[in-house]
Amino acid sequence: MLGNIPSLNWLRVFEAAARMENFARAAELLDMSTSGVSQQVKALENHFGEKLFERHARSVELTDAGHAFLPAVRQALRTVEESAASLFGEDRENTLMLQVTQIFATAWLAPRLPDFSRRYPRVQLHLTGAYRDQDYQLAGAELKILFGPVHRSWAQCDRLFDEIIYPVATAAIARSIHSVDDLLRHRLIQISTHRINWNQILHSAGVDSIPPRQLCFTEDTPMALAMAASGYGIALARAPTTDDLVGRLGLEPLNTIPGLNSSEAYYLVYQNLDSLSAAAAAFREWVLAEARR
């Protein structure tokens, strides 16, 4: 797929020629020669094997293929410009690159971001998710929010909070369960990659094995909770991370089935407290206060 992405310079020239409807005027705009513009456009057309302009004596006109391609090119160039200005421009001290686990970002952080924006309106936040351990090795994020035990590779960190894993279901299902036997009549939605799952929950309740037909496997907690909200089965929530999501979905805890404390926690990780940018320092202060709530 990446091999089919054309040169960024070809795209700049294409967009300018489309806007000016003339290779010579596009050349003036880009401080190039007219022949240089023509060659770049031709190279882009050869790359796709598709004609993008109809050439006339004193103007050019987009073909149907050119018209279809232009909006995507403009959006791509705009994204590059805005990202470059944000990351490398005069306002970069107010720009923060933050890397966060998916569940933390979607279930806990996102509902609170409007409050952060009201308190720190000048901070431009760029959020990227992490789905696998190796994602956290990618450079570029000034702050990271990680889940796990403290790792020796982390420079400095603040503990945000740990979690309690507990079962939730629709109100009708939750109120019908008075024992483990009642629970085992329902489908159990399992996330096998989590260290605490139904195996540990039921073992603590005196059940050594789960009938295979009772388990339904899925990839992440938001999906599991959505399935539980439909009445499809019973999922495991993660307090306090998923508290807002559980409430929005109308799920209730199964009070007769105890939850388990996680042995891991969420941490805010950074290289050096004294060298944090103004944006990173503001976010750290805010997220620590939110976590204490």
N, C-alpha and C positions, 0 to 999 in steps of 0.2 A: 504493500500500500504506500509506504513512504517513498518508494521509487517513482511514483507518479506525481509527486508534489513538484511543481515547477519552481524556477528561480524566483526569489522575492523581487529581484530587480525587474524581471520580465513583467511581473504583476503590477509593479509601480508604473512602468511605461504603458502597459495596457490600459490601466485606469486613467492615466493622464490623457492618452490619445482618445479614449472614449469620451472623456469630459470635454475636451477641446474640439473634437470631431475634425482634427487636423494634425498631421504628424509634425509639421513645422512649428505650430503653436505649442504642441506638447513638448517639443525639443527646447523651446525657449523657457517653458515652465520648469523643466528638469535640468536646465543648463547642459544640454546635450546637443549633438548635431542631428539634423533631420535624418541623415542616413543611419545614425546610431539608433534612433527611435524605430525606424523601419526594420532594421536588423533584429532588434530585440522582439518586436511584435512577430516577425517572421519566425524567430526561434520558438516563441510560445506556440504559434500555430503548428509548427512542425512537431513540437513536443506532444500535442494532443492529436495531431493528424486531422485538424479541423480548422476551417477558415473562420476567423473572428471578425474581420472587417471587409467590407466592399470598398475598394479603392476607386476614387474619382479624381478628376484633374486637380481640384483644389480642396478636396475634403475627403474624409473617410466616414463610413457609416457602418455601425455594428450589424453583423449578421444575426440571425435568430439565435445561433449558438453563443455569439458574443453578448447579446442581451441577457440570455439565461445565466451566463457566467459572471457578469458584472456585479450583481449584488453581493455574491459570495466574496469576490475579490475586495470590494469596498469594506465589507465587514471584517475581513481578515486584516487588512491594512490598518483599519481603525483600532482593532484590538492590539496589534503590535505597537502602534503609536501610544495608546493610552497606557499600556503596560510599561513601556520604556520611560514615559514621562513620570509615571508613579514610582518606578523602581530606581531610576537614575537621575531624575530631574531635581529641581530645587526643593521640592516638597518631600523628598525621600525620607527625611527624619520623621515625618508623620505617616509613613507607610509601614505596615507590618505584614510580614509573611508568617503565617501560622499553620502548622501541620498538626492534624488532630485525628484520632481514631474515628471511624465512621459513626459508631453508636453514640459517642460523646458529642460529636458535632450535630447530628440530626436530632437526638432526643433531649440533650441537656443544654448545649450551647446555643443552638439556633433560636429557641424561644426567648433567650435572654439578650440576644444581640441588639434589639431595639433600645434597650436600656443602656448598653454600652455606647451606642451611637449618640444617644441624647447627652450622655455625660462627657463624651469625647468626640464632638462632631468633626474635628479636623483629622482624626485618624482614619486612614484608608486601610481597611483590612482585606487581605488576600488570603483566602482559606483553601487549603488543600487537604484531601483525605489520605488516610493510610489504611490499607487493607491487609497487607502482609508485613511481617517483621522487616523484610528487606527494604520496604518503602521508606522506613525511617532513616535509612542510611543516605538518602538523597540529600544533597546540599541545597542551601538556599533559604530554609526556614529559620528565622531568628529564635522563635519559640516553638516548642513541640509539647503536645499533651499526650502522654503515653500511659498505657495500662500494663501493670505487671509489677514484679519486684524491682527494687532499685538495681540498676545495672552499672557495672564498673566503667562502662564506656561513657556514661553520662557525666558531664562536667559539673553542673550544679542543678539542683532541683528543689521544688517545693511540693510537699504532699497536699493534694487537694482533698480527696476523700476515698474511702474504700466502698465496698458494695455489700448488700444483702441480696441473695438470690432467693426468690420466693414465687410460688405458683399463682397465676391469675387466670380468670375466665370471665365469661359473661355473667351478669348478675344471676340469671336463672340457673346456670350450671354451678356457680360458686355456692349458692344457697342450698343446692341439692346434695352437696358432698359433706357427709358427716364422719367419714372414716376412709381409711386407705382402700378398702374394698370398693367403696363408692367411686373413688378416684380412678381405679383401674377399669372401670366400665367405660371410661372416656379415652379418646385419642390423646396421646401426650406428644406435644410438638417439641422436637429435640434439635438442638444445635450441637452437633458432635464435636466441634472444635473447641467449645468452651470447657474450661477445666472443671467447673461445677455445672452439672447437668442433671437430668432426671435420675441417672444412676445413683449419684450422691444424695440427692434429695430423698429418694425412696429408701436407700440404704439406712439413712438416719431415722426413717420411720419404721424400720424393721423388715423391709422388703429386700431380699437379696438378688432377685432377678426380675426383669420386666418382660412380659410376653412380647415377642417381636411385633405381633400384629397391633400392639398398642402404640408403637412409636411411628411418628411421621417426622422426617428429617427436612430441615430447611437451612438456609445459609446464614441468616443474621437475626438479631433480636427484633428490629422493627417489623420484619416480615412475619416472624413468629407471632408477635403481638397482634398484627393485623388479622392473621388467620384465626387467632383465638377470639378476636372481636366479632368475627363472622359466625361464631358458634361451632367452628370446625373442630376445636379441641382445646386443650389447656396448655398454656405457655409458661415460660419462666421469665419474670420481670427482674430488673436489676435496680434496686433502690440505692441512692436517690437518682441515679442517671436517667431512668426511664419514667420517673414519677409523673412528669407532665404528659408524656405520651400515653401512659396507662389511664390517666384521668380523661384525656381527650377521647380515647377509644371506649370509655365507659366500662372498663374492666374492673373486677373486684378481686381481692386476695382470697385465697382459700384458708380461712382461719384455722381449720382443723389440721392442716398440713404445714409443719414448721419450715421456715426458710433456713438458709445457711449463710454464715459470714464468709465472704471471699477472703482468701489469703493474700490477695493482691490489691493494689490501689491505683488511683490516677495521680500522675505527677506532672507538674509543669517543669519542663526541662529547657535549659539554656546554657550558653558557654560561660558567661561571666556576668554577675549581677551588676558590677560597676560599669560595664561597657554597653549595657542595654540602650537602645535608641529610646527617644522620648515616647514613641508609640508603643514599644515593647514594655517599657516601664509602666505606662498607663494601663495597658492590658493586664499586666501582672497584678498591679494593685487592685484592679476591678475584679478579676477572676478569683483572687484569694478571698476577697470580701464576699463574693457570691457563694463560694464554696463553704464559707463559715456559716452561711444561713442555713 
